Amino acid sequence: MLDFRKDDDCISRMMAFDKPLTDKPQESFTLPSCLYTDPRVYEVEKERIFYRTWQFVAHESVFPKPGDYVTLRICDQNIFVIRGQDGCPRAFYNVCQHRAHELLPDGRGNVSRAIVCPYHAWVFETDGRLRGAPRSDRRPDFRRDDYALKPIRLEMFLGCAFVNLDSDAKPLSAVAGDLEADIRRRLPFLPRLAKVRVNGLGETRIEAGWKVVVDNYVECYHCDHAHPAFADIICMDSYRHDTFGLWSRQLGEDIRLKNSAYRVDADCEFKQSAFWFLWPNTTFNVLPGSGEINISAIRPTGLETTSFEGYTLSSEEEFDEARAEYTANVLVPEDIDLCESVQRGLKSRGYSQGPMIVDPERSGRGEHAIHHFHRLVQQALG
């Protein structure tokens, strides 16, 4: 285990804020810029946030058959989820127990009946057991049971596989069961989700740290000005934003069928917008139209780089291409530009902290959900 005592001292000094982050959002200030730009902070975030929290992998329809797998990189850790020959999904570190070669290539695939290491052809069952290792019989007392793949906790949540590298973490159902109930209650089309595709955004790389991207996601104070088409389809006057234990929710229940974003049919199934954020980096996104939900993760790929990746699931035979085009070609690029400018600005000697702008009625135009997120970061690092 790494020794973070020196980093702890450094972060403690960084978190002795010039301006306070307190439990009152209307009086609070943001995290200081050094927490976004110092590489020592990112190293501690890996251990205390990303290796101890539930991380979205994929919807179960992405790996329906025995041997189907999905790989995922959680910072420096390469893992995979595979459906075993018995039909059960399991998660493992993606590393051979012989010489540390990665077992499965990035992405999705199927291993038929066994996992074969590309280096020395050690063979593992889909349940993680070592089936065989060439010439291992020549090593005295070699026991295959000693070299099974290292398992990772896995939990199904809204039909999706989530993993947690912390064997002592509380179950996802215990820390976010109210989130799952809220999503199911508000989205009647969820039981019919059957069609899935990878985000139509390609490999979305953002030149900004993960906290900058989350900051942008969990507030709509910027929406009137920075997302004019979004503010045209979703009435900002009634936009709501609520915070809970480890999650927050944005609701736009008043929409305009005629707008500059994309066409919304009068008889569509979902005449509102809903966005949920699950600590630390999972998002559930629904825009007005046919029954579709996008589930994505804001994944750090470095101190100042992030990828936004996930899946869109539909209850219809065809995806809403107009909505997908608006998201991929307008909404997401607008947010990327904002985040990348902020990341550059955080390095300025002319900035350290900013004030939280919070409406007394806690509307979606305020920043109380950023305060909620910053307090979670503060607790995790503190």
For each residue, the residues with C-beta under 8 A, 3 or more apart:
1:
2: 43 47
3: 6
4: 7 8 43 44 47
5: 8 9
6: 3 9 10
7: 4 10 11 40 43 44
8: 4 5 11 12 44
9: 5 6 12 13
10: 6 7 13 14 38 40
11: 7 8 14 15 35 40 41 44 381
12: 8 9 15 16
13: 9 10 16
14: 10 11 32 34 35 38 41
15: 11 12 32 35 378 381 382
16: 12 13
17: 20 21 29 31 32 353
18: 32 352 353
19: 29 352 353 355
20: 17 27 28 29
21: 17 28 29 30 31 371 374 375 378
22: 27 28
23: 375
24: 27 28
25: 28 356 358 367 368 371 372
26: 356 358 360 368
27: 20 22 24
28: 20 21 22 24 25 355 356 371 374
29: 17 19 20 21 353 354 355 356
30: 21 353 354 355 356 370 374
31: 17 21 35 36 211 353 374 377 378
32: 14 15 17 18 35 352 353
33: 36 37 346 347 348 351 352 353
34: 14 37 38 41 352
35: 11 14 15 31 32 38 41 211 377 381
36: 31 33 41 209 211 212 343 346
37: 33 34 209 303 304 346 347
38: 10 14 34 35 41 42
39: 42 43 303
40: 7 10 11 43 44
41: 11 14 34 35 36 38 44 45 381
42: 38 39 45 46 209 300 302 303
43: 2 4 7 39 40 46 47
44: 4 7 8 11 40 41 47 48 381
45: 41 42 48 49 50 300 380 381
46: 42 43 49 50 51 75 76
47: 2 4 43 44 50 51 52
48: 44 45 51 52 380 381
49: 45 46 52 53 280 377 380 381
50: 45 46 47 53 55 74 75 280 281 300
51: 46 47 48 74 75 77 165 166
52: 47 48 49 164 165 166 169 380
53: 49 50 164 166 169 279 280
54: 155 157 162 163 164 169 172 175 176 278 282
55: 50 72 74 162 163 164 281 282 297
56: 160 161 162 282 295 296 297 310
57: 70 72 81 91 160 161 162 163
58: 62 63 70 72 81 108 160 161 311
59: 62 159 160 161 193 196 295 311 313
60: 63 64 89 156 159 160 161
61: 64 159 193 194 196 313
62: 58 59 68 70 108 196 311
63: 58 60 68 69 70 81 82 83 89 108 161
64: 60 61 68 83
65: 68 83 110
66: 83 84 85 86 87 126
67: 82 83 85 110 111 112 113 126
68: 62 63 64 65 82 83 108 109 110
69: 63 80 81 82 83 104 108 109 110 111
70: 57 58 62 63 80 81 82 107 108 161
71: 78 79 80 94 104 105 106 107 108
72: 55 57 58 78 79 80 81 163
73: 76 77 78 79 106 299 301
74: 50 51 55 77 79 163 165 299
75: 46 50 51 300
76: 46 73
77: 51 73 74 93 165
78: 71 72 73 93 94 95 102
79: 71 72 73 74 91 92 93 94 152 163 165
80: 69 70 71 72 91 92 94 103 104
81: 57 58 63 69 70 72 89 90 91 154 161 163
82: 63 67 68 69 70 89 90 91 92 111 115 126
83: 63 64 65 66 67 68 69 87 88 89 126
84: 66 87 88 89 90 125 126 127
85: 66 67 113 125 126 127
86: 66 127
87: 66 83 84
88: 83 84 127
89: 60 63 81 82 83 84 154 156 161
90: 81 82 84 126 127 128 151 154
91: 57 79 80 81 82 151 152 153 154 161 163
92: 79 80 82 128 149 150 151 152
93: 77 78 79 149 150 152
94: 71 78 79 80 102 103 104
95: 78 100 101 102 103 150
96: 99 100 101 102 103 117 119 120 122
97: 122 130 147 148 149 150
98: 101 117 119 120 122 133 147
99: 96 119 120
100: 95 96
101: 95 96 98 117 118 119 120
102: 78 94 95 96 105
103: 80 94 95 96 115 117 118 124 149
104: 69 71 80 94 109 111 115
105: 71 102 109
106: 71 73
107: 70 71
108: 58 62 63 68 69 70 71
109: 68 69 104 105
110: 65 67 68 69
111: 67 69 82 104 114 115 116 126
112: 67
113: 67 85 126
114: 111 123 124 125 126 131
115: 82 103 104 111 123 124 125 126 149
116: 111 121 122 123 124
117: 96 98 101 103 120 121 122 123 124
118: 101 103
119: 96 98 99 101
120: 96 98 99 101 117 133 134
121: 116 117 133 134
122: 96 97 98 116 117 130 132 133 134 147
123: 114 115 116 117 130 131 132 133
124: 103 114 115 116 117 128 129 130 131 148 149
125: 84 85 114 115 128 129 130 131
126: 66 67 82 83 84 85 90 111 113 114 115
127: 84 85 86 88 90
128: 90 92 124 125 148 149 151
129: 124 125 144 145 148 149
130: 97 122 123 124 125 133 144 145 147 148 149
131: 114 123 124 125 144
132: 122 123 136 144
133: 98 120 121 122 123 130 136 142 144 147
134: 120 121 122
135: 138
136: 132 133 139 142 144
137: 142
138: 135
139: 136 142
140:
141:
142: 133 136 137 139 146
143: 146 147
144: 129 130 131 132 133 136 147 148
145: 129 130 148
146: 142 143
147: 97 98 122 130 133 143 144
148: 97 124 128 129 130 144 145
149: 92 93 97 103 115 124 128 129 130
150: 92 93 95 97
151: 90 91 92 128
152: 79 91 92 93 163 164 165
153: 91 163 164 165 166 167 169
154: 81 89 90 91 161 162 163
155: 54 161 162 163 164 171 172 173
156: 60 89 159 160 161 162
157: 54 160 162 172 173 176 180
158: 180 183 184 190 284 295
159: 59 60 61 156 190 193
160: 56 57 58 59 60 156 157 295
161: 56 57 58 59 60 63 70 81 89 91 154 155 156
162: 54 55 56 57 154 155 156 157 172 282
163: 54 55 57 72 74 79 81 91 152 153 154 155
164: 52 53 54 55 152 153 155 169 172
165: 51 52 74 77 79 152 153
166: 51 52 53 153 169
167: 153
168:
169: 52 53 54 153 164 166
170: 174 175
171: 155 174 175
172: 54 155 157 162 164 175 176
173: 155 157 176 177 180
174: 170 171 177
175: 54 170 171 172 245 246
176: 54 157 172 173 179 180 245 246 247 278
177: 173 174 180 181
178: 181 182 244 245 247
179: 176 182 183 244 246 247 276 278
180: 157 158 173 176 177 183 184
181: 177 178 184 185
182: 178 179 185 186 249 276
183: 158 179 180 186 187 190 276 284
184: 158 180 181 187 190
185: 181 182
186: 182 183 274
187: 183 184 190 270 274 286 291 293
188: 269
189: 192 193 269 270 291 315
190: 158 159 183 184 187 193 293 315
191:
192: 189 291 315
193: 59 61 159 189 190 196 291 293 313 314 315
194: 61 313 314 315
195: 313 314 315 316 317 319
196: 59 61 62 193 311 312 313 314
197: 200 311 312 319
198: 309 310 311
199: 202 204 294 296 308 309 310 311 312
200: 197 312 324 327 328
201: 204 308 327 328 332
202: 199
203: 307 309
204: 199 201 307 308 309 332 336
205: 301 305 306 307
206: 213 305 306 307 308 336 339 340
207: 304 305 340 343
208: 212 213 304 305 306 336 339 340 342 343
209: 36 37 42 212 213 300 303 304 305 306 343
210: 213 214 281 298 299 300 306
211: 31 35 36 214 215 377
212: 36 208 209 215 216 306 339 342 343 346
213: 206 208 209 210 216 217 298 306 308 335 339
214: 210 211 217 218 277 280 281 298 373
215: 211 212 218 219 342 370 373
216: 212 213 219 222 335 338 339 342
217: 213 214 275 277 283 298 335
218: 214 215 241 248 250 277 369 370 372 373
219: 215 216 222 241 366 367 369 370
220: 223 236 239 241 250 364 365
221: 357 365 366 367
222: 216 219 225 226 227 338
223: 220 226 227 230 231 234 236 239 364 365
224: 227 228 231 236 365
225: 222 228
226: 222 223 334 338
227: 222 223 224 230 231 331 334 335
228: 224 225 231 232 260
229: 232 233 259 260 261 326 330 331
230: 223 227 233 234 261 331
231: 223 224 227 228 234 236
232: 228 229 256 259 260 261
233: 229 230 255 256 259 260 261 262 264 273 287 288
234: 223 230 231 239 252 254 255 256 273 288
235: 238 239 252 254 255 256
236: 220 223 224 231 239 364 365
237: 254
238: 235 252 253 254
239: 220 223 234 235 236 250 251 252 363 364 365
240: 250 251 252 253 363 364
241: 218 219 220 248 249 250 251 362 363 364 366 368 369
242: 248 249 251 362
243: 247 248 249 368 369 372
244: 178 179 247 248 249
245: 175 176 178
246: 175 176 179 278 279 376
247: 176 178 179 243 244 276 277 278 279
248: 218 241 242 243 244 276 277 369 372 373
249: 182 241 242 243 244 274 275 276 277
250: 218 220 239 240 241 273 274 275 276 364 369
251: 239 240 241 242 272 273 274 364
252: 234 235 238 239 240 255 272 273 274 364
253: 238 240 272
254: 234 235 237 238 272
255: 233 234 235 252 259 264 271 272 273 288
256: 232 233 234 235 259 264
257: 264 265 266
258:
259: 229 232 233 255 256 262 264
260: 228 229 232 233
261: 229 230 232 233 326 330
262: 233 259 289 320 322 323 325 326
263: 322
264: 233 255 256 257 259 268 271 288 289
265: 257 268 289
266: 257
267:
268: 264 265 271 288 289 290
269: 188 189 289 290 291 315
270: 187 189 286 288 289 290 291
271: 255 264 268 288
272: 251 252 253 254 255 288
273: 233 234 250 251 252 255 286 287 288
274: 186 187 249 250 251 252 284 285 286
275: 217 249 250 283 284 285 286
276: 179 182 183 247 248 249 250 283 284
277: 214 217 218 247 248 249 282 283 369 373
278: 54 176 179 246 247 282 283 284
279: 53 246 247 373 376
280: 49 50 53 214 376 377 380
281: 50 55 210 214 297 298 299 300
282: 54 55 56 162 277 278 295 296 297 298
283: 217 275 276 277 278 294 295 296 297 298 310
284: 158 183 274 275 276 278 293 294 295
285: 274 275 293 294 295 296
286: 187 270 273 274 275 292 293 294
287: 233 273 292 323 327
288: 233 234 255 264 268 270 271 272 273
289: 262 264 265 268 269 270 292 320 323
290: 268 269 270 314 315 316 320
291: 187 189 192 193 269 270 314 315 316
292: 286 287 289 312 313 314 315 316 319 320 323
293: 187 190 193 284 285 286 312 313
294: 199 283 284 285 286 310 311 312 313 327
295: 56 59 158 160 282 283 284 285 310 311 312 313
296: 56 199 282 283 285 308 309 310 311
297: 55 56 281 282 283 308 309 310
298: 210 213 214 217 281 282 283 306 308
299: 73 74 210 281 306 307 308 309
300: 42 45 50 75 209 210 281 303 305 306
301: 73 205 305 306 307
302: 42 305
303: 37 39 42 209 300
304: 37 207 208 209 343
305: 205 206 207 208 209 300 301 302
306: 205 206 208 209 210 212 213 298 299 300 301 339
307: 203 204 205 206 299 301
308: 199 201 204 206 213 296 297 298 299 332
309: 198 199 203 204 296 297 299
310: 56 198 199 283 294 295 296 297
311: 58 59 62 196 197 198 199 294 295 296
312: 196 197 199 200 292 293 294 295 319 324
313: 59 61 193 194 195 196 292 293 294 295
314: 193 194 195 196 290 291 292 318 319 320
315: 189 190 192 193 194 195 269 290 291 292
316: 195 290 291 292 319 320
317: 195
318: 314 321
319: 195 197 292 312 314 316 324
320: 262 289 290 292 314 316 323 324
321: 318 324 325
322: 262 263 325 326
323: 262 287 289 292 320 326 327
324: 200 312 319 320 321 327 328
325: 262 321 322 328 329
326: 229 261 262 322 323 329 330 331
327: 200 201 287 294 323 324 330 331 332
328: 200 201 324 325 331 332
329: 325 326 332 333
330: 229 261 326 327 333 334
331: 227 229 230 326 327 328 334 335
332: 201 204 308 327 328 329 335 336
333: 329 330 336 337
334: 226 227 330 331 337 338
335: 213 216 217 227 331 332 338 339
336: 204 206 208 332 333 339 340
337: 333 334 340 341
338: 216 222 226 334 335 341 342
339: 206 208 212 213 216 306 335 336 342 343
340: 206 207 208 336 337 343 344
341: 337 338 344 345
342: 208 212 215 216 338 339 345 346
343: 36 207 208 209 212 304 339 340 346 347
344: 340 341 347 348
345: 341 342 348 351
346: 33 36 37 212 342 343 351
347: 33 37 343 344
348: 33 344 345 351
349:
350:
351: 33 345 346 348 354
352: 18 19 32 33 34
353: 17 18 19 29 30 31 32 33
354: 29 30 351
355: 19 28 29 30
356: 25 26 28 29 30 367 368 370 371
357: 221 366 367
358: 25 26 362 366 367 368 371
359: 362 363 365 366 368
360: 26
361:
362: 241 242 358 359 366 368
363: 239 240 241 359 366
364: 220 223 236 239 240 241 250 251 252
365: 220 221 223 224 236 239 359
366: 219 221 241 357 358 359 362 363
367: 25 219 221 356 357 358 370 371
368: 25 26 241 243 356 358 359 362 371 372
369: 218 219 241 243 248 250 277 372 373
370: 30 215 218 219 356 367 373 374
371: 21 25 28 356 358 367 368 374 375
372: 25 218 243 248 368 369 375 376
373: 214 215 218 248 277 279 369 370 376 377
374: 21 28 30 31 370 371 377 378
375: 21 23 371 372 378 379
376: 246 279 280 372 373 379 380
377: 31 35 49 211 280 373 374 380 381
378: 15 21 31 374 375 381 382
379: 375 376 382
380: 45 48 49 52 280 376 377
381: 11 15 35 41 44 45 48 49 377 378
382: 15 378 379
